[in-house]
Amino acid sequence: MVYSFVADFPGKKIEDWYIGVNFYKYHVYAEFVELGPTAYKLPVYPLLISFFNFIFSGVAREALIIFQHFLYFLIPVLFFKICGLFKKEKAGIIAGYFFIFSPAYFMYSNIIEVTNIFIFIFLVWLFYYSKIFLGKGIRNLYFILFGLLTALLFLTQVIAIPFCILLIIFLVVYKKIKFSKFLIIGACIVLGYSPWVIRNYFAFDRIILSKTPVWQNIHSGFYEEHNIIPELKLISIKEMNEKLEMRSKVNELVMEEVYKKEIKEKLGTDWKLKFTKKAFQNLFFLWYVPPRYFYDQSFEIFWGRKVYSIILNILTLFSLIGLRKNKLLFYGSVLLFVNFSLPYMIGHAANTRFKLDFEWFQFILIGLFFFKKLSVNFFKNLQ
């Protein structure tokens, strides 16, 4: 927080910000008011931005960043609480210190991006999921609140949906909850999520389950600046800027068709090979650094992200191997990593925040591994 004041609150304003401001000023959920309603972004973060503009007016951006710092303060507490449910509080403390000393999260709490609230909401969701999984003090009201919390999470970041649905189904398959409780959770998810789908239907006269950018993300994956493999640099910086300018003048559904048509023309007949190369290249970017930083050897990027990411990934790999006997944790971790990696292999991996959506889970995994090793060594020394 001190850094934010010293640096004069460096967070940039992006699409979510403009949607939130327009909703506050004009009562229209739109990025460009003249183009009408949008489904470019899921509603939770833009509506939060709108709320902060309503409450704090001229200092809304600063107030929002301070709020994000507060959420980041609570994240290590949630690590501790979640691990504590499994009687591994010290693992939560270790994970918390990893988070506190993470250069990326330190900087990113100053950015106006949904990641900053998504992590907090996801961790709250995992806390209550764990309570249901363990059957600790669960009442009927918990299932209702958990279903509504799940809907809130789904309306924050679409990428969490497949993983969370599988975890909820797991509760029934492994008889952690009765099928009737599963129906309650499902009904509450539908109840909480459906207003967004209904709103989209009335706004666009078609069913839009989450967001409109699909072909845009695929199109972005072939921007010159989003690739290091020459044959994948299909769209020049000039063409990219032309499309960005067009976005402010053309309806987003029409833009989707523009993106779709152009990318199909650019890909040609060997599109499968190009997609495969792009997928593995994006996976590399996601787990290392985005393409914009690939050739950057500045101190903060080299040590604060490149070396840091390599060390973190190595520790994560060792942790997975070391915890492999815990089948639920092992396969659950692999599932989470696949769930959060696959969409960016299809689209693009040009932003650090994509990894930050789930990098915190690496801290928990490493914390559990360190806790296990420290516990084993402790008991050996007692003998």
Steps between C-alpha positions, in 0.01 A plus 500: 500500500791733582639431152167606343511838673868555418450396135179708477273199440643367170206272409386544140135522395383213277174367354352404839558853624320666210208257521468570873519876455242496221267288710534755782459807277256384235346185657609303194729197531717603204862571421405736218161654581433594138526131399252384763520217757801273525577146615871554447569455870328301773311729738646463851812716464342774283207525745747527788672782310161665451432472873834664584423783257164549669650507851835673442438701180825680404728266697330174399811353335715569806234359733469186288876440509504544880212249518704257289792539742262409781391185315865408448554539874224243556630246246778357727235476774286290265801277424533443874127434547474254207810305603378511859188306405735214413711557815790641299507858624878527461466420129260793475752726674774394256267564204408837648863610513550394138204721407618796709848496342379438144622787276219448250217512754664797673482699176172361374293614796542850350347399166134541410442135407247236599778267619524704819151406616481164325775347716325609818158372390652171379674445833180571693329247270774242570466559874128424498547215253755346737259533791233318300753238387603434861145528635604751765205685656298504180136608515240517224556875469863429404393326180284796398775752573761280333289480183461880490873543570573265209283713271688811616831328421375396154393860432849620592720275284369249247823300515409363844175339384618157368726433801238600757220302333718188504577552869131537581416182305781329693312569826210286377702225331709441812194533726618808684151646463159359417354549154230725649772738625659493156166610352478785751848619403417467129171688535672785685772520234236528230305753707807717551645468150186508282436878524819555299388257227147648493641851480725398209208343316293817522800719412625296201202285401712188536628273775839608634593282796811688610686758285509597134878495431572157353644559155660819627716298738593255224574795271720659770697178523649570156601863557859571406582620853339194662733249334868416468458229233519688166233297317246581774540877458205517264359836605724806489504774763333731247217251442468447874462875561244523221288234671535670838375824346218319321383354835392845617283550192355156425265280703691221678294222341579640156864524606496131590411421139778732379753321723373159389519580130846655516660229709367225272645682200835550672535141623457332162502123449766414759296647785530184715880517507494873580248451780712220647816710495314795648353284776840382625654843454218654708542235769867597523410870524236435765737314731802723432443859388266658242651565154541873567755417774673208326794710377490742794813463714429786740564427868136494606389270216802268507505445877146598594325288240728277289723350771213515747267304265762233431567445872130497580424249224784271610375510860148427375623197304689366803191561713276308262743208498541512876125508562407245232384242758217733592294414191227760554751783542721380215228454240310805622814712456564363152135564408524859621819566303350348185175694547684831526753425223284361221299818417819701453644233275196553277501880519805699605728531804607861467424616855664420834159502671401176325757310708419702813144364489641171630863559598387533862407130495865419436575667833249275679642190331856597591389584855345154540816335367728699731267424792519129423880501477545710812260276694679181392841642591367623835372157602824336381700730727281399796588132457 
